[in-house]
Amino acid sequence: MRATAAPAASTGHGDVPWEASFRMLNQIGYDGPISVEWEDAGMDRLVGAPEALEFVRRLAFDAPDAAFDAAFSSKD
């Protein structure tokens, strides 16, 4: 018998804190490429890979140009 780590799950179907990860990338100013490896033995790749891509695209948002509070201040 062989001990293995938890089985791989499709992107968006596991324990990875994806939104927090993308927010942190924005916070540190990362603007490079994002590569996601899709691997899920329990899901057909023709279903899972496009679903994973859409999931990542939805979360890979740009950082705001200004702080949230700045939208409420005016110089009028």
Z-matrix of the N, CA and C atoms (Angstrom, degrees):
N
C 1 1.442
C 2 1.523 1 108.76
N 3 1.303 2 115.75 1 140.71
C 4 1.455 3 121.20 2 -176.55
C 5 1.524 4 109.62 3 -117.94
N 6 1.306 5 116.82 4 130.02
C 7 1.471 6 121.27 5 177.87
C 8 1.522 7 108.71 6 -86.22
N 9 1.304 8 116.47 7 132.85
C 10 1.466 9 120.71 8 178.64
C 11 1.521 10 109.49 9 -130.89
N 12 1.298 11 114.74 10 165.55
C 13 1.462 12 120.31 11 175.20
C 14 1.525 13 108.35 12 -70.97
N 15 1.298 14 116.35 13 173.26
C 16 1.465 15 120.78 14 177.89
C 17 1.521 16 109.48 15 -55.77
N 18 1.325 17 117.41 16 146.03
C 19 1.470 18 119.41 17 179.78
C 20 1.523 19 111.40 18 -62.46
N 21 1.306 20 114.80 19 148.40
C 22 1.462 21 120.06 20 179.81
C 23 1.525 22 109.37 21 -67.23
N 24 1.303 23 116.12 22 142.44
C 25 1.464 24 121.70 23 177.21
C 26 1.516 25 108.44 24 -122.25
N 27 1.291 26 115.53 25 149.92
C 28 1.457 27 120.79 26 179.46
C 29 1.528 28 110.33 27 -60.39
N 30 1.299 29 115.93 28 148.26
C 31 1.461 30 121.98 29 178.94
C 32 1.524 31 109.83 30 -52.19
N 33 1.332 32 115.19 31 126.65
C 34 1.450 33 120.62 32 -178.76
C 35 1.520 34 113.64 33 94.83
N 36 1.334 35 116.82 34 -5.66
C 37 1.463 36 121.82 35 -178.87
C 38 1.523 37 110.91 36 -121.97
N 39 1.265 38 118.51 37 43.43
C 40 1.459 39 120.54 38 -178.08
C 41 1.509 40 110.33 39 -151.56
N 42 1.306 41 115.18 40 -154.37
C 43 1.459 42 121.01 41 -175.81
C 44 1.523 43 113.96 42 -101.61
N 45 1.305 44 118.50 43 6.46
C 46 1.465 45 121.31 44 -178.73
C 47 1.528 46 109.33 45 -73.06
N 48 1.330 47 117.77 46 128.11
C 49 1.467 48 120.70 47 178.42
C 50 1.536 49 110.48 48 -79.58
N 51 1.320 50 116.15 49 75.00
C 52 1.457 51 121.16 50 -172.05
C 53 1.523 52 113.05 51 -59.33
N 54 1.322 53 118.07 52 -49.98
C 55 1.467 54 119.20 53 -176.70
C 56 1.520 55 110.93 54 -61.29
N 57 1.321 56 117.26 55 -43.67
C 58 1.468 57 120.65 56 177.73
C 59 1.524 58 110.77 57 -61.48
N 60 1.321 59 116.80 58 -36.95
C 61 1.467 60 120.15 59 179.28
C 62 1.524 61 111.38 60 -64.74
N 63 1.342 62 116.94 61 -45.34
C 64 1.457 63 119.91 62 179.19
C 65 1.527 64 111.74 63 -67.44
N 66 1.326 65 116.81 64 -36.62
C 67 1.471 66 119.38 65 176.60
C 68 1.532 67 110.78 66 -62.70
N 69 1.329 68 116.45 67 -39.71
C 70 1.465 69 120.15 68 178.88
C 71 1.525 70 110.88 69 -66.36
N 72 1.323 71 117.43 70 -40.48
C 73 1.461 72 119.98 71 176.89
C 74 1.531 73 110.24 72 -59.57
N 75 1.335 74 116.97 73 -41.33
C 76 1.469 75 120.30 74 176.36
C 77 1.524 76 110.88 75 -63.96
N 78 1.325 77 115.66 76 -43.08
C 79 1.470 78 120.52 77 -177.01
C 80 1.524 79 112.35 78 -61.48
N 81 1.323 80 117.31 79 -35.99
C 82 1.463 81 119.88 80 -179.24
C 83 1.524 82 112.35 81 -89.99
N 84 1.351 83 116.40 82 0.76
C 85 1.460 84 119.95 83 176.03
C 86 1.519 85 115.00 84 82.19
N 87 1.324 86 117.37 85 18.48
C 88 1.470 87 119.82 86 179.89
C 89 1.520 88 109.81 87 -67.40
N 90 1.329 89 116.43 88 130.12
C 91 1.472 90 119.23 89 177.70
C 92 1.534 91 111.37 90 -134.68
N 93 1.300 92 116.13 91 25.13
C 94 1.464 93 121.40 92 179.57
C 95 1.516 94 112.10 93 -89.18
N 96 1.320 95 115.88 94 -171.55
C 97 1.466 96 120.39 95 -178.84
C 98 1.531 97 111.86 96 -71.64
N 99 1.309 98 115.59 97 157.17
C 100 1.463 99 122.42 98 175.10
C 101 1.521 100 106.68 99 -121.81
N 102 1.299 101 116.05 100 126.70
C 103 1.458 102 121.38 101 179.66
C 104 1.522 103 108.29 102 -121.22
N 105 1.318 104 116.31 103 128.78
C 106 1.457 105 121.04 104 179.90
C 107 1.524 106 108.81 105 -120.87
N 108 1.313 107 116.33 106 126.08
C 109 1.458 108 120.68 107 176.06
C 110 1.522 109 108.01 108 -88.47
N 111 1.309 110 116.24 109 123.77
C 112 1.462 111 119.89 110 177.72
C 113 1.509 112 109.38 111 -99.83
N 114 1.338 113 116.19 112 124.79
C 115 1.460 114 121.44 113 179.12
C 116 1.520 115 108.35 114 -151.60
N 117 1.324 116 116.97 115 114.68
C 118 1.459 117 121.31 116 179.58
C 119 1.520 118 108.26 117 -153.94
N 120 1.322 119 116.46 118 103.68
C 121 1.463 120 120.86 119 -178.26
C 122 1.518 121 112.58 120 -67.13
N 123 1.330 122 117.68 121 -15.82
C 124 1.454 123 121.08 122 -178.32
C 125 1.515 124 114.28 123 -95.35
N 126 1.340 125 117.51 124 5.63
C 127 1.463 126 120.42 125 -177.47
C 128 1.524 127 109.28 126 -138.55
N 129 1.307 128 116.98 127 136.17
C 130 1.460 129 121.34 128 177.72
C 131 1.524 130 109.35 129 -61.69
N 132 1.305 131 116.53 130 134.88
C 133 1.467 132 120.67 131 -176.36
C 134 1.518 133 113.26 132 -63.99
N 135 1.320 134 117.51 133 -29.56
C 136 1.466 135 120.09 134 -179.98
C 137 1.523 136 111.90 135 -72.73
N 138 1.318 137 116.92 136 -16.32
C 139 1.458 138 122.20 137 174.38
C 140 1.531 139 109.21 138 -97.57
N 141 1.314 140 115.96 139 -50.03
C 142 1.463 141 121.33 140 -173.00
C 143 1.513 142 115.69 141 -68.73
N 144 1.324 143 117.71 142 -42.62
C 145 1.470 144 119.82 143 -177.16
C 146 1.524 145 112.01 144 -64.10
N 147 1.346 146 120.45 145 -47.98
C 148 1.467 147 119.16 146 177.21
C 149 1.531 148 112.29 147 -63.80
N 150 1.331 149 116.60 148 -35.69
C 151 1.460 150 120.03 149 177.95
C 152 1.531 151 110.29 150 -63.73
N 153 1.326 152 117.02 151 -42.84
C 154 1.465 153 121.72 152 178.78
C 155 1.523 154 110.80 153 -63.76
N 156 1.321 155 116.86 154 -40.89
C 157 1.465 156 120.88 155 179.10
C 158 1.529 157 110.74 156 -61.91
N 159 1.319 158 117.24 157 -45.79
C 160 1.467 159 121.17 158 178.85
C 161 1.527 160 110.90 159 -62.93
N 162 1.308 161 116.71 160 -40.02
C 163 1.465 162 121.72 161 178.46
C 164 1.532 163 110.86 162 -59.39
N 165 1.331 164 116.07 163 -47.91
C 166 1.464 165 120.63 164 -178.95
C 167 1.531 166 110.82 165 -67.09
N 168 1.310 167 117.40 166 -41.76
C 169 1.472 168 120.13 167 179.05
C 170 1.522 169 111.54 168 -60.71
N 171 1.326 170 116.66 169 -36.25
C 172 1.462 171 120.36 170 179.20
C 173 1.528 172 111.40 171 -66.15
N 174 1.320 173 116.75 172 -33.83
C 175 1.465 174 120.56 173 -176.97
C 176 1.525 175 114.17 174 -91.96
N 177 1.299 176 117.86 175 -17.36
C 178 1.467 177 121.24 176 -176.80
C 179 1.531 178 109.77 177 -83.41
N 180 1.323 179 114.77 178 60.23
C 181 1.465 180 120.88 179 -178.49
C 182 1.521 181 110.74 180 -84.16
N 183 1.314 182 115.40 181 156.11
C 184 1.463 183 120.56 182 177.77
C 185 1.520 184 110.26 183 -76.55
N 186 1.307 185 115.10 184 151.42
C 187 1.467 186 120.08 185 174.84
C 188 1.521 187 109.07 186 -68.45
N 189 1.326 188 118.12 187 150.48
C 190 1.464 189 120.11 188 178.61
C 191 1.525 190 111.47 189 -67.04
N 192 1.324 191 115.74 190 154.29
C 193 1.468 192 120.67 191 178.02
C 194 1.523 193 112.08 192 -75.73
N 195 1.330 194 116.64 193 -26.21
C 196 1.463 195 120.47 194 -178.15
C 197 1.522 196 108.95 195 -139.04
N 198 1.307 197 115.17 196 160.91
C 199 1.458 198 120.21 197 177.04
C 200 1.524 199 109.61 198 -65.13
N 201 1.302 200 116.75 199 152.40
C 202 1.464 201 122.01 200 -178.43
C 203 1.531 202 111.41 201 -53.53
N 204 1.314 203 117.78 202 -46.64
C 205 1.463 204 121.70 203 -178.09
C 206 1.523 205 113.20 204 -63.40
N 207 1.316 206 116.88 205 -26.58
C 208 1.473 207 120.55 206 -178.45
C 209 1.522 208 111.38 207 -64.22
N 210 1.315 209 117.54 208 -26.48
C 211 1.463 210 120.51 209 179.59
C 212 1.516 211 111.83 210 -67.47
N 213 1.319 212 118.26 211 -18.72
C 214 1.471 213 122.47 212 -177.32
C 215 1.517 214 113.20 213 -100.99
N 216 1.311 215 117.17 214 -7.06
C 217 1.461 216 119.25 215 179.01
C 218 1.527 217 109.55 216 -94.51
N 219 1.288 218 115.29 217 146.25
C 220 1.468 219 119.01 218 178.23
C 221 1.521 220 109.04 219 -133.54
N 222 1.278 221 114.30 220 153.82
C 223 1.464 222 119.92 221 -179.25
C 224 1.513 223 109.85 222 -111.96
N 225 1.336 224 116.55 223 21.46
C 226 1.467 225 120.48 224 -179.85
C 227 1.495 226 111.37 225 -75.73
